[in-house]
Amino acid sequence: MNGQFKAGNAGRPKGSKNKKSRDAKLMIEKVLKKLDKKILEDIEFMSRKARVNLWLSLIAYTIPKPKAKEEKEVEEKQDFTINFVDAEGNKMIFDKGKGENKEG
């Protein structure tokens, strides 16, 4: 046999899990459940530095990582004018559209 399926046999459905992988995952989950309580007790006896390092290593699994942007967003440029007036009543105008400053 050359490793190919017989005609009409498409193999395991797409997305289905391998039985060995599923069994291993279930075993790991059982072990983790047994360790949960003990680990919580052990944390009380850890040094501050060890607790911070533990926290830093675990937080990465709770906060989603930012996705890389495929396309850069292009901002639409807008013209605007800013009028400044100081306490003495002196005016200064900045016109973004014309790119100039005026004192009035």
C-alpha positions, -999 to +999 in steps of 0.1 A: +000+000+000+013+034-009-003+054+020-032+066-001-069+062+008-091+038-011-115+054-036-145+069-018-126+073+016-118+110+022-102+103+056-108+121+088-132+151+085-115+185+083-111+200+118-115+168+136-090+159+163-066+130+164-077+106+191-042+104+207-040+142+208-075+144+224-066+118+250-033+136+258-051+169+262-077+153+286-048+138+307-031+171+309-064+188+320-067+162+348-032+168+361-037+206+360-070+203+380-051+184+407-023+209+407-046+240+409-052+240+446-016+231+455-002+258+432-024+284+448-011+274+482+025+274+470+022+309+457+018+322+492+053+309+500+070+323+469+093+353+470+079+386+456+103+383+427+091+348+419+054+359+421+061+388+397+079+365+373+050+340+374+025+368+368+045+381+339+048+347+323+010+340+327-003+374+317+008+368+281-018+341+279-047+364+289-041+395+269-046+392+231-015+400+210-020+428+185-023+417+149+001+430+123-016+456+101-017+444+065-025+478+051-016+512+064-045+534+070-044+567+050-056+597+069-075+623+050-058+656+054-080+685+065-073+722+065-081+742+096-075+775+112-065+782+149-071+816+164-050+824+195-058+854+217-036+861+247-047+879+280-037+913+265-059+908+235-031+901+210-042+877+182-023+851+164-038+830+136-024+798+123-039+787+090-031+750+083-046+751+048-023+780+037+006+770+060+010+805+074+010+823+107-004+858+111-003+882+139-033+906+142 
